[in-house]
Amino acid sequence: MLEVKTLDKPDERRDFPRGHMEAVHMTDLDFAVATFEPGWRWTESVAPIAGTATCQMHHNGYVLQGRMRIRMDDGGETEVGPGDVYVVSPGHDAWVVGDEPTVVYDFQGQTAREFAKK
């Protein structure tokens, strides 16, 4: 199998308060680029859409730009920034830190198909 797609022509764009996500869907990979503007917080911008108290998606990601704080439901907390690669289990909140938009690449089938959807 050989598949190639370009982010110049994403399969979908999903807008949500203070941000958006563009995704390409492939056989064994969904790849998303998400942009979160200053003031974005999952519990404020996406929770009303998802209908859950915290994010229940698994994320495999890379931070291209900006900073984001992540707090797990169990109390664990960290901050990620440019160049950081991360894995975040379901059950977390996240928010932009500072005045710069945060841009992340997300390599996860579930996220690109389900993030910010009811």
CORZIMO-V641673 format. One record per backbone hydrogen bond with DSSP energy under -1.0 kcal/mol. NH is the residue of the N-H (numbers start at 1). CO is the residue of the C=O. Records with the same first field share a line. If there is no record, write none. Layout:
NH: CO + CO
//
This chain:
9: 6
11: 23
12: 23
14: 21
16: 19
19: 16
20: 35
21: 14
22: 33
23: 12
24: 31
26: 29
31: 24
32: 106
33: 22
34: 104
35: 20
36: 102
37: 18
40: 37
42: 94
44: 41
45: 41
46: 42
47: 42
49: 46
50: 46
51: 47
55: 92
59: 88
61: 86
62: 105
63: 84
64: 103
65: 103
68: 80
69: 95
70: 78
71: 93
72: 76
73: 91
75: 72
78: 70
80: 68
83: 63
84: 81
86: 61
88: 59
91: 55
92: 55
93: 71
95: 69
96: 40
97: 67
102: 36
103: 65
104: 34
105: 62
106: 32
107: 60
108: 30
112: 108
113: 109
114: 110
115: 111
117: 114
//
